[in-house]
Amino acid sequence: MPGLPAVCLRPRDLRRGAVLTLAFLAAVGTAASTGCWDREDPAAAFTARAQGPAPEPPRGTGTADREAVARAAAEAVADGKSGKKAAQEVVSRSGDRWGTVYDQGEYAAFAEGLDGRWTGVGLWARRGAEGRIEVDRVQPAGPAARAGLRPGDRLLSVDGHAVTGLAVTDVIALLRGEAGTPVVLNLSREGADLTETVRREQLRTEPVTVRQLRDGITVIKVASFTRGSGERVKAAVREAPPGGGLMLDLRGNPGGLVAEAVTAASAFLDGGLVATYDVRGEQRALYADPGGDTARPLVALVDGGTMSAAELVTGALQDRGRAVAVGSRTFGKGSVQMPTQLPDGSVAELTVGTYRTPGGRSLDGSGITPDVAAGTGTEDRAAQVLGGLGVGP
């Protein structure tokens, strides 16, 4: 198993109905939202994923007792039972909304996802009413897309295993497998049952994309903060046409590695505080690197799918007066999780604290309210804001 990160800021995993992106975490994409601090660098990682159509904002965070979780797992293993299941029962009873337990395979897949790669079929799914598993979106040119899967399709079974009512992590486990192996998906679309056989592939995401709009505006879209994404944001800023404005598009960004988020924020700041966080009452701080572009007008685009590490970046730029946030209120995930390896090799991630923006705001449960509200036509509204800041004719 890969080395454990030391701290995670992760929204509740897929089992609680958050949109699951079977991409990062396990099979096809990734979903829940998370934030992890790499063991090698305690101020490094912060994975997140759990976006989706109108996710329910967090209502508060309990804390599971780490020793009780480990003890339950150890006793279960000694009795020949599932340590993961026993640990998850303790976490569920604790009220720790964001705590979760992964088996070795799930955690290895999660770690793989932090590199922006995974083995699967290239679809994102969500758990709907009555435990229905539905396709949320598909990766362009991926196996699922080539097979004709569409958003809104209902997934009925995977290789003959019914998935309705399953925890999303269990669905992920079914979708995972060796690259090149087939997987049979039974679906329902508009009342008709369909069967598609697709082959799993090693897939990658491009976390940062750049495009140009009129009047010299550069849009930097960050899909997630996987490894290397922070430096790509810096490069995009350096390569943007001089004299133009910048849009940092964090809509639908479920978060990612904290170190990458801090590096991305550094592209627009000249040093200074990015966020503070606590781990069991011990206060710590994250700082931007010096030398970022502090001159060009900047707008951050956000919505309800902007989570965790993406909220950390938005909050820093907003509190530091560096960016105008445009869009709708963000998800509101600001708690810190720390992973613990259990006797059977599974991993429990338990809430240990929260993080705050440079202005001292806790975003957990409240999210970020944009400076300028916008629903549809967010980019047009952002372009107007940039025009007011001197971008364009």
Summary of the structure (lengths in Angstrom):
residues: 393
radius of gyration: 20.5
end to end distance: 55.5
largest distance: 73.3
contacts: 1583
relative contact order: 0.18
helix: 25%
strand: 27%
